[in-house]
Amino acid sequence: MRQHFSSQRSLIVMGAAAFALFAGHVLEAQAQDRDSADDERAWEFIASLGIPFGGPADGIEEMMRASGWDDTSLGDVDHPFSIDPTPTWALSLRRSLRPHLDVELMATRAVTGGTHGFHEEGFAFGQFLFLNHSVTALSPIVSYRVGGWHAGAGPTANRVSVDLGDFAEEDSKEEWKLGVLADTGITFPRRSRLFFEGRGQYRWIPDTSVGPSTSVGAFPEAVPVTMPEVDIQLSHVFLSFGLGARF
């Protein structure tokens, strides 16, 4: 009887060992499959819509009030006033180098808004000044990732555009400015082929200046009015939400 029980225990132990060995091989194979899938989907492409917050509107309005572009136009429209930023695009290509390390190249356009001024003297209908501004940026980013959350930073090459409208001698100004950004975001779901991503960035851009510029008026009889030089602060927060694909 004891030999019978001893044989049963031996068979149970051997069966348990065989099952554990088999389960270990299965789990190892599943882990390798997951690692292989992750390797196969190490690239991510994201297309997003975003909107900037902040920008130079307050400073430009202050300049216009100080230099006589703060009159009331036909229809009792008070000047100066600013136009809010508009939603624009962002495109990103990201590569996972290690389990917690990503590198990314991001291209964005931020229409940071505009400010309108009006000067009633010089001609019967007065003279308008439109000052619009935007930033197109190319940014390499290095990020640390934990699950679906990431945080990173990098330099930005910014193409700054300032448009003074049709009534100014200097119609527009474009120049390159080197800045930096801080970036954070959440990706979900984490391992699917398609995913959503929400992110926020702070972009520091050196100030640019425009002016002095002289309005030529809508008609030759208009008396020229000068806009003094003004520093335009284009640093801003950029919030975006988009759809991505892993491949």
Helices and strands as residue ranges (DSSP letters): H 2-40, E 43-54, H 57-66, E 72-73, E 77-78, E 81-83, E 88-98, E 101-119, E 127-146, E 149-163, E 172-188, E 194-204, E 208-210, E 213-215, E 225-227, E 230-232, E 236-246
